[in-house]
Amino acid sequence: MITELLHRRELAKIGRDVGERLDAHRRVQRISFDDVQVPMQIYCYQDFMTPAECGDMIRMIDADAIPSELYRAGTAADESDFRTSYSCNLDRWHPDVLRIDDRICGLTGIDSRRGETLQGQRYAVGQQFKAHHDYFHTDQPYWQKERNKGGQRSWTAMVFLNEPQSGGETEFPQLSFKMLPRTGMLLIWNNMGPDGKPNPHMLHSGNPVTAGTKYIITKWFRRGFWV
């Protein structure tokens, strides 16, 4: 119990520190939700990556993408269409990947050792990732493994690499908020609340692409060092 309390305090501090850093950045915009009582930490940064950098990441994703996996206890039939995208872990030490990774870590101020490897994701027409949380649900069997690999996820940083012809929004249904893909734009949010506990309002989905293909990269940060 004492350890859990200390971990929550650490997550709360990470949230405050990163939030203060992003709030002070002249090119970062905080997204406000007047009808939500608890402060939400969701930000966007236009043109965080150049079109050329996005193209480099897209080519890497196309080269290595495989069907996306889920953190889950079983393989129930009704989960078969829950996450239908393709994804891959990008080469952490490739100079192009390392440059983007360092830029994300520099923006947030989070030690790079807390960051998971950048993941690339591709959504073709009809593919989606239904509403889910990025934080770990500690009542699930996978938590026993993840708690020893850096623990809970704090921040999520996601960059849109292109713009499909239609669909593919990132939606936060409990906040009545959708973000349309825009090439090079970073969307970043804290999965924890101000108290360091998981924030259920951060439920989000990758909506089905209805025309074209959507590419993104995602980086998750842990409470501790990721191993």
N, CA, C and O of each residue as an XYZ file, in Angstrom:
908
protein
N       0.823     -1.202      0.000
C       0.000      0.000      0.000
C       0.863      1.260      0.000
O       0.569      2.229     -0.701
N       1.950      1.231      0.809
C       2.848      2.380      0.862
C       3.527      2.572     -0.484
O       3.685      3.698     -0.956
N       3.931      1.454     -1.104
C       4.569      1.540     -2.417
C       3.623      2.134     -3.448
O       4.035      2.969     -4.254
N       2.361      1.717     -3.436
C       1.382      2.248     -4.379
C       1.195      3.747     -4.180
O       1.071      4.491     -5.153
N       1.174      4.192     -2.930
C       1.022      5.619     -2.644
C       2.214      6.404     -3.176
O       2.049      7.477     -3.757
N       3.406      5.870     -2.977
C       4.611      6.531     -3.481
C       4.603      6.598     -5.003
O       5.011      7.600     -5.589
N       4.140      5.532     -5.635
C       4.072      5.509     -7.092
C       3.069      6.539     -7.606
O       3.321      7.202     -8.612
N       1.935      6.677     -6.921
C       0.943      7.682     -7.332
C       1.517      9.089     -7.199
O       1.290      9.945     -8.055
N       2.254      9.319     -6.131
C       2.864     10.636     -5.945
C       3.882     10.917     -7.048
O       3.985     12.040     -7.543
N       4.626      9.891     -7.421
C       5.603     10.046     -8.497
C       4.910     10.340     -9.818
O       5.356     11.206    -10.571
N       3.822      9.629    -10.109
C       3.065      9.875    -11.332
C       2.442     11.270    -11.330
O       2.400     11.937    -12.364
N       1.963     11.705    -10.172
C       1.392     13.043    -10.074
C       2.459     14.101    -10.349
O       2.187     15.104    -11.008
N       3.671     13.877     -9.846
C       4.762     14.833    -10.077
C       5.159     14.858    -11.553
O       5.400     15.926    -12.115
N       5.226     13.693    -12.171
C       5.528     13.653    -13.602
C       4.491     14.459    -14.374
O       4.831     15.220    -15.280
N       3.217     14.284    -14.006
C       2.151     15.031    -14.665
C       2.316     16.530    -14.513
O       2.161     17.280    -15.477
N       2.634     16.970    -13.295
C       2.810     18.407    -13.050
C       4.015     18.956    -13.813
O       3.932     20.004    -14.453
N       5.127     18.240    -13.737
C       6.359     18.727    -14.374
C       6.208     18.841    -15.888
O       6.588     19.851    -16.480
N       5.652     17.799    -16.514
C       5.485     17.826    -17.962
C       4.458     18.891    -18.352
O       4.650     19.622    -19.324
N       3.367     18.972    -17.588
C       2.347     19.971    -17.879
C       2.896     21.390    -17.834
O       2.595     22.204    -18.707
N       3.695     21.685    -16.825
C       4.287     23.026    -16.716
C       5.210     23.307    -17.897
O       5.256     24.425    -18.412
N       5.932     22.297    -18.310
C       6.850     22.454    -19.437
C       6.089     22.712    -20.737
O       6.465     23.587    -21.518
N       5.021     21.951    -20.966
C       4.229     22.128    -22.184
C       3.470     23.445    -22.166
O       3.372     24.119    -23.191
N       2.931     23.817    -21.010
C       2.197     25.082    -20.904
C       3.095     26.275    -21.237
O       2.618     27.293    -21.737
N       4.383     26.147    -20.961
C       5.310     27.261    -21.184
C       5.869     27.296    -22.599
O       6.525     28.264    -22.984
N       5.612     26.241    -23.380
C       6.174     26.154    -24.731
C       5.337     27.003    -25.691
O       4.114     26.873    -25.731
N       5.984     27.853    -26.447
C       5.246     28.810    -27.293
C       4.526     28.156    -28.461
O       3.594     28.741    -29.014
N       4.947     26.935    -28.854
C       4.310     26.300    -30.015
C       3.343     25.189    -29.620
O       2.749     24.548    -30.487
N       3.185     24.963    -28.354
C       2.286     23.915    -27.866
C       0.978     24.533    -27.413
O       0.969     25.527    -26.687
N      -0.122     23.946    -27.841
C      -1.453     24.451    -27.498
C      -2.149     23.466    -26.562
O      -2.250     22.277    -26.865
N      -2.619     23.958    -25.444
C      -3.391     23.125    -24.526
C      -4.848     23.140    -24.956
O      -5.405     24.192    -25.271
N      -5.462     21.957    -24.967
C      -6.856     21.829    -25.378
C      -7.728     21.870    -24.126
O      -7.536     21.073    -23.207
N      -8.675     22.786    -24.088
C      -9.491     23.018    -22.896
C     -10.840     22.326    -23.010
O     -11.385     22.162    -24.101
N     -11.365     21.923    -21.856
C     -12.670     21.273    -21.767
C     -13.425     21.914    -20.607
O     -13.280     21.508    -19.454
N     -14.230     22.916    -20.929
C     -14.891     23.706    -19.900
C     -15.931     22.923    -19.102
O     -16.221     23.266    -17.956
N     -16.496     21.865    -19.709
C     -17.571     21.143    -19.045
C     -17.067     19.941    -18.243
O     -17.871     19.144    -17.760
N     -15.751     19.801    -18.098
C     -15.174     18.699    -17.329
C     -14.570     19.276    -16.054
O     -13.770     20.209    -16.113
N     -14.949     18.726    -14.906
C     -14.528     19.272    -13.629
C     -13.038     19.059    -13.349
O     -12.357     19.959    -12.859
N     -12.538     17.858    -13.666
C     -11.125     17.552    -13.412
C     -10.282     18.093    -14.562
O     -10.620     17.866    -15.724
N      -9.181     18.812    -14.264
C      -8.337     19.336    -15.352
C      -7.786     18.212    -16.233
O      -7.249     17.224    -15.732
N      -7.926     18.376    -17.542
C      -7.395     17.417    -18.494
C      -6.089     17.959    -19.069
O      -5.989     19.152    -19.357
N      -5.111     17.115    -19.234
C      -3.839     17.527    -19.818
C      -3.712     16.896    -21.211
O      -3.147     15.814    -21.373
N      -4.250     17.599    -22.199
C      -4.143     17.196    -23.599
C      -3.611     18.392    -24.382
O      -4.113     19.509    -24.255
N      -2.591     18.138    -25.191
C      -1.924     19.205    -25.922
C      -1.715     18.795    -27.383
O      -1.703     17.609    -27.712
N      -1.552     19.795    -28.246
C      -1.153     19.513    -29.618
C      -0.044     20.468    -30.031
O       0.067     21.585    -29.525
N       0.763     20.000    -30.955
C       1.918     20.755    -31.457
C       1.912     20.568    -32.962
O       2.253     19.501    -33.473
N       1.512     21.640    -33.676
C       1.455     21.581    -35.134
C       2.871     21.522    -35.721
O       3.788     22.165    -35.210
N       3.037     20.749    -36.792
C       4.309     20.665    -37.507
C       5.461     20.242    -36.603
O       6.576     20.749    -36.721
N       5.181     19.320    -35.710
C       6.234     18.790    -34.837
C       7.264     18.019    -35.660
O       8.455     18.039    -35.351
N       6.798     17.340    -36.710
C       7.681     16.646    -37.636
C       7.504     17.210    -39.036
O       6.415     17.662    -39.390
N       8.555     17.186    -39.827
C       8.480     17.673    -41.204
C       7.857     16.593    -42.089
O       7.855     15.420    -41.716
N       7.325     16.976    -43.266
C       6.801     15.968    -44.193
C       7.843     14.924    -44.575
O       7.510     13.749    -44.733
N       9.103     15.337    -44.727
C      10.159     14.374    -45.077
C      10.370     13.366    -43.958
O      10.527     12.172    -44.216
N      10.375     13.842    -42.712
C      10.527     12.929    -41.568
C       9.350     11.969    -41.493
O       9.527     10.784    -41.213
N       8.158     12.474    -41.741
C       6.968     11.612    -41.735
C       7.091     10.534    -42.808
O       6.752      9.374    -42.572
N       7.577     10.923    -43.989
C       7.748      9.954    -45.060
C       8.736      8.862    -44.697
O       8.531      7.700    -45.047
N       9.809      9.222    -43.996
C      10.780      8.229    -43.553
C      10.134      7.212    -42.613
O      10.368      6.009    -42.734
N       9.323      7.702    -41.680
C       8.670      6.801    -40.726
C       7.654      5.894    -41.434
O       7.534      4.715    -41.101
N       6.930      6.445    -42.401
C       5.942      5.658    -43.145
C       6.614      4.494    -43.865
O       6.102      3.374    -43.857
N       7.755      4.757    -44.482
C       8.465      3.686    -45.182
C       8.927      2.601    -44.216
O       8.893      1.418    -44.555
N       9.352      2.984    -43.034
C       9.766      2.001    -42.033
C       8.581      1.156    -41.573
O       8.706     -0.056    -41.397
N       7.440      1.798    -41.383
C       6.246      1.066    -40.955
C       5.829      0.065    -42.029
O       5.536     -1.091    -41.726
N       5.805      0.508    -43.273
C       5.409     -0.389    -44.360
C       6.341     -1.598    -44.464
O       5.917     -2.683    -44.861
N       7.597     -1.406    -44.110
C       8.570     -2.494    -44.234
C       8.395     -3.571    -43.163
O       8.716     -4.735    -43.403
N       7.887     -3.197    -41.981
C       7.903     -4.135    -40.845
C       6.553     -4.377    -40.183
O       6.484     -5.170    -39.243
N       5.483     -3.737    -40.625
C       4.199     -3.818    -39.915
C       3.615     -5.228    -39.939
O       3.651     -5.921    -40.956
N       3.078     -5.629    -38.791
C       2.367     -6.895    -38.632
C       1.064     -6.606    -37.896
O       0.918     -5.518    -37.340
N       0.108     -7.541    -37.871
C      -1.147     -7.278    -37.162
C      -0.912     -6.834    -35.716
O      -0.112     -7.431    -34.995
N      -1.617     -5.786    -35.305
C      -1.439     -5.215    -33.973
C      -1.912     -6.174    -32.891
O      -2.831     -6.968    -33.094
N      -1.254     -6.079    -31.725
C      -1.604     -6.920    -30.592
C      -2.350     -6.121    -29.545
O      -2.406     -4.893    -29.605
N      -2.930     -6.838    -28.574
C      -3.677     -6.237    -27.483
C      -3.137     -6.717    -26.146
O      -2.673     -7.851    -26.024
N      -3.201     -5.828    -25.123
C      -3.031     -6.272    -23.745
C      -4.390     -6.798    -23.299
O      -5.340     -6.026    -23.166
N      -4.489     -8.094    -23.069
C      -5.768     -8.656    -22.674
C      -5.557    -10.009    -22.004
O      -4.494    -10.620    -22.106
N      -6.598    -10.451    -21.319
C      -6.507    -11.711    -20.583
C      -6.779    -12.907    -21.474
O      -6.180    -13.965    -21.278
N      -7.671    -12.767    -22.452
C      -8.064    -13.891    -23.286
C      -8.126    -13.518    -24.739
O      -7.604    -12.480    -25.145
N      -8.766    -14.363    -25.533
C      -8.896    -14.117    -26.972
C     -10.347    -14.305    -27.379
O     -10.656    -15.047    -28.311
N     -11.225    -13.626    -26.670
C     -12.652    -13.764    -26.912
C     -12.992    -13.355    -28.341
O     -12.368    -12.453    -28.901
N     -13.983    -14.021    -28.925
C     -14.353    -13.764    -30.312
C     -14.810    -12.327    -30.517
O     -14.597    -11.746    -31.581
N     -15.451    -11.747    -29.475
C     -15.968    -10.402    -29.644
C     -14.860     -9.351    -29.604
O     -15.131     -8.162    -29.766
N     -13.605     -9.783    -29.388
C     -12.479     -8.863    -29.424
C     -11.788     -8.867    -30.781
O     -10.837     -8.115    -30.993
N     -12.252     -9.697    -31.693
C     -11.536     -9.889    -32.950
C     -11.464     -8.619    -33.790
O     -10.536     -8.466    -34.585
N     -12.419     -7.705    -33.634
C     -12.395     -6.466    -34.405
C     -12.048     -5.263    -33.534
O     -12.275     -4.123    -33.938
N     -11.496     -5.508    -32.332
C     -11.224     -4.409    -31.400
C     -10.066     -3.543    -31.886
O     -10.151     -2.315    -31.886
N      -8.966     -4.208    -32.305
C      -7.810     -3.489    -32.851
C      -7.389     -4.190    -34.132
O      -6.826     -5.284    -34.095
N      -7.661     -3.561    -35.251
C      -7.465     -4.235    -36.534
C      -6.359     -3.612    -37.378
O      -6.178     -3.974    -38.540
N      -5.621     -2.675    -36.790
C      -4.530     -2.022    -37.511
C      -3.318     -2.943    -37.619
O      -3.307     -4.048    -37.076
N      -2.304     -2.467    -38.328
C      -0.994     -3.113    -38.368
C      -0.002     -2.200    -37.643
O      -0.151     -0.978    -37.664
N       0.999     -2.789    -37.008
C       1.944     -1.978    -36.255
C       3.306     -2.648    -36.188
O       3.460     -3.812    -36.557
N       4.300     -1.890    -35.707
C       5.647     -2.431    -35.511
C       6.401     -1.527    -34.554
O       6.148     -0.324    -34.483
N       7.327     -2.121    -33.821
C       8.261     -1.339    -33.037
C       9.384     -0.889    -33.960
O      10.044     -1.710    -34.597
N       9.594      0.415    -34.025
C      10.631      0.952    -34.895
C      12.019      0.706    -34.295
O      12.171      0.569    -33.081
N      13.003      0.655    -35.153
C      14.384      0.427    -34.716
C      14.829      1.585    -33.825
O      15.081      2.690    -34.304
N      14.921      1.315    -32.533
C      15.194      2.370    -31.546
C      16.488      3.126    -31.844
O      16.597      4.311    -31.529
N      17.473      2.452    -32.450
C      18.785      3.060    -32.646
C      19.015      3.549    -34.075
O      20.107      4.015    -34.399
N      18.015      3.448    -34.920
C      18.139      4.035    -36.257
C      18.232      5.556    -36.090
O      17.445      6.134    -35.340
N      19.165      6.208    -36.763
C      19.343      7.656    -36.532
C      18.089      8.488    -36.774
O      17.869      9.474    -36.072
N      17.261      8.116    -37.751
C      16.038      8.876    -38.004
C      15.033      8.696    -36.866
O      14.357      9.645    -36.469
N      14.943      7.476    -36.350
C      14.036      7.206    -35.225
C      14.560      7.870    -33.962
O      13.799      8.480    -33.211
N      15.853      7.749    -33.731
C      16.457      8.320    -32.531
C      16.279      9.834    -32.485
O      16.076     10.405    -31.414
N      16.354     10.484    -33.645
C      16.178     11.931    -33.693
C      14.769     12.332    -33.247
O      14.605     13.287    -32.487
N      13.751     11.600    -33.721
C      12.376     11.906    -33.325
C      12.157     11.559    -31.869
O      11.517     12.314    -31.138
N      12.685     10.423    -31.443
C      12.554     10.000    -30.049
C      13.156     11.045    -29.113
O      12.543     11.414    -28.112
N      14.365     11.522    -29.444
C      15.025     12.533    -28.612
C      14.223     13.834    -28.582
O      14.188     14.522    -27.563
N      13.582     14.165    -29.698
C      12.802     15.398    -29.759
C      11.580     15.303    -28.840
O      11.238     16.267    -28.155
N      10.929     14.143    -28.831
C       9.769     13.959    -27.949
C      10.201     14.021    -26.490
O       9.558     14.681    -25.675
N      11.290     13.333    -26.163
C      11.780     13.348    -24.782
C      12.196     14.760    -24.375
O      11.939     15.184    -23.248
N      12.841     15.491    -25.294
C      13.245     16.850    -24.992
C      12.063     17.769    -24.760
O      12.111     18.639    -23.891
N      11.000     17.582    -25.534
C       9.802     18.401    -25.365
C       9.166     18.170    -23.996
O       8.778     19.122    -23.319
N       9.060     16.911    -23.594
C       8.396     16.587    -22.333
C       9.308     16.763    -21.120
O       8.827     16.996    -20.011
N      10.617     16.652    -21.326
C      11.536     16.682    -20.206
C      11.629     15.355    -19.476
O      12.275     15.270    -18.431
N      10.996     14.320    -20.007
C      11.022     13.007    -19.362
C      12.302     12.271    -19.760
O      12.696     12.262    -20.926
N      12.933     11.660    -18.772
C      14.131     10.863    -19.013
C      13.836      9.810    -20.074
O      12.839      9.094    -19.976
N      14.694      9.709    -21.086
C      14.462      8.765    -22.170
C      14.378      7.323    -21.691
O      13.794      6.476    -22.366
N      14.958      7.040    -20.531
C      14.915      5.678    -20.008
C      13.520      5.274    -19.555
O      13.254      4.088    -19.359
N      12.641      6.228    -19.390
C      11.251      5.933    -19.038
C      10.387      5.664    -20.271
O       9.233      5.256    -20.138
N      10.929      5.886    -21.457
C      10.130      5.788    -22.672
C      10.207      4.431    -23.332
O      11.283      3.843    -23.443
N       9.064      3.934    -23.768
C       9.031      2.716    -24.570
C       9.534      3.036    -25.983
O       9.589      4.197    -26.388
N       9.893      2.003    -26.709
C      10.306      2.172    -28.098
C       9.157      2.748    -28.920
O       8.001      2.370    -28.730
N       9.474      3.651    -29.823
C       8.446      4.205    -30.704
C       7.750      3.085    -31.476
O       8.397      2.197    -32.033
N       6.419      3.146    -31.497
C       5.649      2.166    -32.253
C       5.015      2.856    -33.458
O       4.421      3.926    -33.329
N       5.146      2.239    -34.623
C       4.483      2.735    -35.819
C       3.195      1.972    -36.056
O       3.135      0.768    -35.811
N       2.164      2.658    -36.531
C       0.864      2.035    -36.750
C       0.291      2.467    -38.095
O       0.431      3.617    -38.512
N      -0.359      1.514    -38.761
C      -0.950      1.767    -40.076
C      -2.400      1.288    -40.071
O      -2.694      0.168    -39.652
N      -3.301      2.151    -40.541
C      -4.728      1.838    -40.617
C      -5.190      1.952    -42.060
O      -5.156      3.036    -42.643
N      -5.620      0.839    -42.638
C      -6.221      0.858    -43.961
C      -7.725      1.103    -43.816
O      -8.231      1.233    -42.701
N      -8.429      1.166    -44.930
C      -9.875      1.411    -44.893
C     -10.562      0.352    -44.023
O     -10.352     -0.850    -44.191
N     -11.379      0.829    -43.101
C     -12.134     -0.055    -42.219
C     -11.400     -0.459    -40.960
O     -12.017     -0.993    -40.038
N     -10.094     -0.220    -40.892
C      -9.338     -0.621    -39.707
C      -9.468      0.422    -38.605
O      -9.650      1.611    -38.868
N      -9.371     -0.054    -37.351
C      -9.652      0.815    -36.218
C      -8.981      0.277    -34.956
O      -8.426     -0.822    -34.940
N      -9.049      1.084    -33.907
C      -8.693      0.660    -32.555
C      -9.805      1.214    -31.675
O      -9.852      2.414    -31.403
N     -10.691      0.341    -31.235
C     -11.859      0.784    -30.470
C     -11.447      1.450    -29.153
O     -10.289      1.372    -28.741
N     -12.403      2.097    -28.508
C     -12.122      2.900    -27.321
C     -11.393      2.082    -26.253
O     -11.815      0.981    -25.899
N     -10.300      2.637    -25.754
C      -9.444      1.950    -24.796
C      -8.671      2.991    -23.989
O      -8.653      4.173    -24.332
N      -8.041      2.536    -22.924
C      -7.125      3.374    -22.152
C      -5.697      2.939    -22.446
O      -5.437      1.755    -22.663
N      -4.769      3.896    -22.452
C      -3.361      3.545    -22.607
C      -2.754      3.096    -21.281
O      -1.776      2.348    -21.272
N      -3.323      3.542    -20.162
C      -2.788      3.084    -18.875
C      -3.139      1.615    -18.653
O      -4.075      1.088    -19.253
N      -2.376      0.974    -17.789
C      -2.586     -0.439    -17.506
C      -3.655     -0.612    -16.432
O      -3.661      0.095    -15.424
N      -4.554     -1.557    -16.662
C      -5.561     -1.909    -15.672
C      -4.940     -2.929    -14.716
O      -4.640     -4.057    -15.106
N      -4.755     -2.525    -13.483
C      -3.959     -3.328    -12.555
C      -4.672     -4.581    -12.051
O      -4.083     -5.370    -11.312
N      -5.927     -4.773    -12.440
C      -6.633     -6.004    -12.072
C      -6.507     -7.083    -13.145
O      -7.076     -8.166    -13.011
N      -5.758     -6.785    -14.211
C      -5.598     -7.742    -15.301
C      -4.309     -8.544    -15.136
O      -3.342     -8.041    -14.565
N      -4.283     -9.782    -15.625
C      -3.104    -10.642    -15.451
C      -1.813    -10.036    -16.001
O      -0.740    -10.267    -15.444
N      -1.903     -9.261    -17.089
C      -0.684     -8.709    -17.680
C       0.043     -7.740    -16.756
O       1.235     -7.493    -16.935
N      -0.666     -7.185    -15.763
C      -0.067     -6.167    -14.893
C       1.127     -6.712    -14.102
O       2.088     -5.982    -13.861
N       1.079     -7.969    -13.701
C       2.177     -8.543    -12.933
C       3.488     -8.486    -13.708
O       4.559     -8.367    -13.114
N       3.403     -8.571    -15.024
C       4.595     -8.452    -15.859
C       4.969     -6.993    -16.070
O       6.137     -6.624    -15.947
N       3.979     -6.164    -16.388
C       4.257     -4.772    -16.725
C       4.714     -3.950    -15.531
O       5.469     -2.993    -15.703
N       4.282     -4.293    -14.336
C       4.698     -3.536    -13.150
C       6.198     -3.638    -12.934
O       6.801     -2.763    -12.311
N       6.813     -4.722    -13.455
C       8.259     -4.909    -13.327
C       9.026     -4.424    -14.551
O      10.243     -4.598    -14.630
N       8.325     -3.820    -15.503
C       8.960     -3.313    -16.725
C       8.852     -1.785    -16.817
O       8.805     -1.214    -17.907
N       8.816     -1.152    -15.668
C       8.701      0.298    -15.636
C       7.400      0.779    -15.033
O       7.229      1.974    -14.789
N       6.469     -0.155    -14.788
C       5.227      0.219    -14.124
C       4.232      0.925    -15.030
O       4.217      0.739    -16.247
N       3.416      1.730    -14.404
C       2.280      2.368    -15.069
C       2.736      3.340    -16.161
O       3.801      3.951    -16.071
N       1.895      3.463    -17.196
C       2.139      4.456    -18.236
C       1.639      5.818    -17.779
O       0.535      5.943    -17.249
N       2.456      6.823    -17.989
C       2.064      8.182    -17.636
C       1.572      8.927    -18.879
O       0.365      9.039    -19.093
N       2.494      9.436    -19.697
C       2.122     10.223    -20.865
C       2.138      9.394    -22.146
O       2.906      8.443    -22.287
N       1.267      9.783    -23.069
C       1.249      9.249    -24.436
C       1.549     10.383    -25.402
O       0.935     11.447    -25.326
N       2.495     10.156    -26.315
C       2.799     11.117    -27.380
C       2.561     10.434    -28.719
O       3.126      9.375    -28.989
N       1.735     11.031    -29.549
C       1.357     10.431    -30.828
C       1.502     11.465    -31.938
O       1.054     12.603    -31.798
N       2.126     11.065    -33.035
C       2.302     11.971    -34.168
C       1.579     11.395    -35.386
O       1.773     10.232    -35.741
N       0.748     12.216    -36.019
C       0.100     11.841    -37.277
C       1.108     12.029    -38.410
O       1.666     13.113    -38.577
N       1.334     10.984    -39.176
C       2.334     11.042    -40.241
C       1.744     11.436    -41.591
O       2.471     11.821    -42.507
N       0.416     11.338    -41.706
C      -0.228     11.715    -42.969
C      -1.689     12.009    -42.703
O      -2.146     11.981    -41.560
N      -2.421     12.293    -43.780
C      -3.848     12.602    -43.668
C      -4.629     11.693    -44.619
O      -4.573     11.886    -45.834
N      -5.355     10.706    -44.088
C      -6.198      9.894    -44.968
C      -7.291     10.764    -45.581
O      -7.593     11.847    -45.081
N      -7.873     10.278    -46.662
C      -8.910     11.087    -47.315
C     -10.102     11.340    -46.396
O     -10.697     12.417    -46.440
N     -10.453     10.372    -45.574
C     -11.538     10.591    -44.605
C     -11.460      9.542    -43.506
O     -10.917      8.452    -43.692
N     -12.023      9.905    -42.348
C     -12.022      9.015    -41.193
C     -10.680      9.024    -40.477
O      -9.808      9.845    -40.761
N     -10.536      8.094    -39.547
C      -9.274      7.953    -38.839
C      -9.058      8.945    -37.713
O      -7.922      9.131    -37.276
N     -10.121      9.593    -37.226
C      -9.952     10.548    -36.141
C      -9.513      9.834    -34.852
O      -9.828      8.665    -34.631
N      -8.788     10.564    -34.021
C      -8.543     10.109    -32.652
C      -9.621     10.763    -31.789
O      -9.694     11.988    -31.683
N     -10.450      9.928    -31.181
C     -11.618     10.442    -30.465
C     -11.533     10.116    -28.978
O     -11.171      9.006    -28.589
N     -11.876     11.114    -28.149
C     -12.008     10.938    -26.710
C     -13.502     11.060    -26.390
O     -13.988     12.168    -26.164
N     -14.236      9.943    -26.369
C     -15.698     10.017    -26.277
C     -16.215     10.657    -24.993
O     -17.256     11.313    -25.012
N     -15.514     10.479    -23.888
C     -15.989     11.066    -22.633
C     -15.763     12.571    -22.579
O     -16.317     13.256    -21.719
N     -14.953     13.083    -23.494
C     -14.700     14.520    -23.565
C     -15.389     15.159    -24.758
O     -15.276     16.366    -24.975
N     -16.116     14.336    -25.545
C     -16.780     14.817    -26.766
C     -15.786     15.556    -27.664
O     -16.060     16.653    -28.151
N     -14.635     14.931    -27.869
C     -13.540     15.566    -28.600
C     -12.976     14.611    -29.639
O     -12.704     13.445    -29.353
N     -12.804     15.130    -30.861
C     -12.160     14.376    -31.936
C     -11.036     15.218    -32.531
O     -11.170     16.431    -32.692
N      -9.922     14.553    -32.854
C      -8.831     15.228    -33.542
C      -8.646     14.598    -34.906
O      -8.396     13.398    -35.016
N      -8.769     15.411    -35.948
C      -8.540     14.939    -37.303
C      -7.039     14.786    -37.546
O      -6.261     15.626    -37.094
N      -6.616     13.733    -38.249
C      -5.202     13.588    -38.567
C      -4.687     14.773    -39.380
O      -5.332     15.231    -40.323
N      -3.521     15.250    -38.993
C      -2.872     16.333    -39.730
C      -1.386     16.032    -39.785
O      -0.756     15.827    -38.748
N      -0.829     16.005    -40.967
C       0.550     15.577    -41.154
C       1.518     16.339    -40.255
O       1.560     17.570    -40.265
N       2.295     15.582    -39.475
C       3.337     16.163    -38.634
C       2.886     16.664    -37.283
O       3.712     17.116    -36.490
N       1.583     16.595    -36.994
C       1.074     17.130    -35.730
C       1.243     16.126    -34.597
O       0.940     14.942    -34.747
N       1.726     16.612    -33.472
C       1.858     15.817    -32.256
C       0.636     16.035    -31.376
O       0.235     17.173    -31.130
N       0.049     14.949    -30.907
C      -1.015     14.989    -29.910
C      -0.472     14.274    -28.688
O      -0.014     13.136    -28.787
N      -0.517     14.929    -27.536
C       0.101     14.360    -26.336
C      -0.829     14.545    -25.144
O      -1.429     15.606    -24.974
N      -0.944     13.499    -24.316
C      -1.840     13.603    -23.159
C      -1.319     12.792    -21.985
O      -0.557     11.838    -22.143
N      -1.758     13.204    -20.798
C      -1.415     12.518    -19.554
C      -2.501     11.492    -19.243
O      -3.677     11.841    -19.138
N      -2.112     10.246    -19.098
C      -3.071      9.183    -18.785
C      -3.482      9.154    -17.322
O      -4.406      8.433    -16.947
N      -2.796      9.937    -16.494
C      -3.103     10.010    -15.070
C      -3.841     11.299    -14.743
O      -3.754     12.279    -15.483
N      -4.566     11.290    -13.632
C      -5.188     12.497    -13.131
C      -4.225     13.259    -12.243
O      -3.099     12.806    -12.036
N      -4.635     14.410    -11.708
C      -3.755     15.214    -10.855
C      -3.274     14.473     -9.609
O      -2.239     14.817     -9.040
N      -4.034     13.446     -9.182
C      -3.665     12.675     -7.994
C      -2.752     11.498     -8.310
O      -2.382     10.744     -7.410
N      -2.385     11.331     -9.584
C      -1.518     10.228     -9.956
C      -2.241      8.916    -10.172
O      -1.605      7.885    -10.392
N      -3.563      8.942    -10.112
C      -4.353      7.746    -10.386
C      -4.783      7.735    -11.852
O      -4.895      8.799    -12.461
N      -5.026      6.554    -12.435
C      -5.490      6.498    -13.821
C      -6.723      7.366    -14.044
O      -7.651      7.364    -13.235
N      -6.721      8.105    -15.147
C      -7.812      9.027    -15.461
C      -8.739      8.380    -16.489
O      -8.372      8.274    -17.659
N      -9.934      7.944    -16.077
C     -10.832      7.255    -17.017
C     -11.299      8.140    -18.166
O     -11.746      7.628    -19.192
N     -11.202      9.476    -18.011
C     -11.598     10.373    -19.098
C     -10.684     10.243    -20.313
O     -11.017     10.715    -21.399
N      -9.525      9.599    -20.124
C      -8.580      9.461    -21.232
C      -8.915      8.278    -22.142
O      -8.088      7.878    -22.962
N     -10.096      7.725    -22.009
C     -10.595      6.725    -22.942
C     -10.563      7.325    -24.350
O     -11.054      8.433    -24.565
N      -9.986      6.596    -25.307
C      -9.868      7.137    -26.661
C      -9.880      6.015    -27.680
O      -9.645      4.851    -27.354
N     -10.155      6.382    -28.907
C     -10.229      5.397    -29.993
C      -9.529      5.938    -31.233
O      -9.417      7.148    -31.434
N      -9.063      5.006    -32.055
C      -8.631      5.335    -33.402
C      -9.777      4.945    -34.316
O      -9.955      3.767    -34.624
N     -10.555      5.923    -34.751
C     -11.767      5.629    -35.504
C     -11.457      5.013    -36.869
O     -10.375      5.231    -37.413
N     -12.405      4.239    -37.430
C     -12.147      3.586    -38.715
C     -11.793      4.579    -39.814
O     -12.405      5.640    -39.936
N     -10.810      4.219    -40.595
C     -10.492      4.991    -41.800
C     -11.541      4.643    -42.854
O     -11.841      3.468    -43.065
N     -12.093      5.646    -43.508
C     -13.125      5.406    -44.514
C     -12.632      5.617    -45.943
O     -13.287      5.202    -46.900
N     -11.471      6.265    -46.084
C     -10.844      6.402    -47.409
C      -9.374      6.710    -47.209
O      -9.014      7.575    -46.410
N      -8.522      5.996    -47.939
C      -7.098      6.212    -47.809
C      -6.469      5.338    -46.731
O      -7.042      4.322    -46.338
N      -5.305      5.728    -46.258
C      -4.563      4.996    -45.227
C      -4.035      6.002    -44.212
O      -3.592      7.093    -44.572
N      -4.090      5.622    -42.944
C      -3.575      6.490    -41.876
C      -2.321      5.878    -41.270
O      -2.264      4.677    -41.008
N      -1.309      6.731    -41.050
C      -0.080      6.312    -40.390
C       0.160      7.200    -39.174
O      -0.032      8.415    -39.232
N       0.580      6.586    -38.082
C       0.953      7.337    -36.889
C       2.150      6.663    -36.228
O       2.445      5.496    -36.488
N       2.831      7.417    -35.368
C       3.787      6.825    -34.441
C       3.346      7.197    -33.035
O       2.787      8.271    -32.815
N       3.599      6.301    -32.081
C       3.181      6.512    -30.702
C       4.326      6.180    -29.764
O       5.036      5.192    -29.953
N       4.493      7.011    -28.760
C       5.478      6.749    -27.706
C       4.778      6.828    -26.356
O       4.081      7.799    -26.061
N       4.973      5.794    -25.541
C       4.428      5.772    -24.187
C       5.553      5.907    -23.185
O       6.630      5.335    -23.356
N       5.292      6.670    -22.134
C       6.258      6.839    -21.051
C       5.757      6.116    -19.800
O       4.561      6.107    -19.511
N       6.682      5.519    -19.071
C       6.371      4.773    -17.842
C       6.693      5.629    -16.600
O       7.363      6.659    -16.679
N       6.190      5.161    -15.472
C       6.540      5.791    -14.200
C       8.020      5.614    -13.904
O       8.696      6.562    -13.506
N       8.526      4.392    -14.100
C       9.927      4.095    -13.864
C      10.665      3.874    -15.167
O      10.160      4.201    -16.241
N      11.848      3.326    -15.072
C      12.630      3.035    -16.270
C      12.043      1.821    -16.967
O      11.778      0.795    -16.340
N      11.843      1.949    -18.272
C      11.278      0.857    -19.059
C      12.356     -0.153    -19.386
O      13.448      0.206    -19.828
N      12.043     -1.424    -19.164
C      13.026     -2.488    -19.426
C      12.376     -3.588    -20.249
O      13.029     -4.578    -20.580
